Amino acid sequence: MAGIAEKQVWYEQLFAEVAETDTPPFPAEYQRLPGVADLQWTACAETTTCWPEDLLELDAWALKKPHWPGKTADGREVVVVQIGWIWVGRMPSA
């Protein structure tokens, strides 16, 4: 997916960047794709959210993954669960 014009800011805030020491290496199979070397790649946590009361109903899968407290835009408490990694490519800064 690509974020352009007014959607660029939304996409830039969509994924949480994490400390470089905590990220997996950029996948080798992606490095062979045409044009991929022209972008700067950042690993970001792919997350989902759960209501705290729903954690008891889940098979505890969420509690076995990295998770932390969060809040919705209207202030409701949620549990943020990292379900994987997303690699975000950006044009290099001039």
DAKAJO-V251193 format. One record per residue. RES is the residue in three letters. PSI is psi in whole degrees, -180 to 180 (NA if undefined). Layout:
res=<RES,RES>
psi=<PSI,PSI>
This chain:
res=<MET,ALA,GLY,ILE,ALA,GLU,LYS,GLN,VAL,TRP,TYR,GLU,GLN,LEU,PHE,ALA,GLU,VAL,ALA,GLU,THR,ASP,THR,PRO,PRO,PHE,PRO,ALA,GLU,TYR,GLN,ARG,LEU,PRO,GLY,VAL,ALA,ASP,LEU,GLN,TRP,THR,ALA,CYS,ALA,GLU,THR,THR,THR,CYS,TRP,PRO,GLU,ASP,LEU,LEU,GLU,LEU,ASP,ALA,TRP,ALA,LEU,LYS,LYS,PRO,HIS,TRP,PRO,GLY,LYS,THR,ALA,ASP,GLY,ARG,GLU,VAL,VAL,VAL,VAL,GLN,ILE,GLY,TRP,ILE,TRP,VAL,GLY,ARG,MET,PRO,SER,ALA>
psi=<156,138,117,159,-129,-19,-15,-46,-42,-47,-35,-25,-1,-38,143,122,148,166,138,-31,-18,0,150,162,153,128,131,-38,-27,-31,-22,-6,139,132,-9,-31,-14,-9,156,126,137,132,133,148,129,123,162,164,150,147,141,-39,-21,-18,-34,-28,-21,163,32,12,-38,-35,-16,-11,162,133,157,160,150,180,147,173,-28,11,2,142,138,168,124,128,127,122,-6,-157,144,136,122,124,135,153,139,144,142,NA>
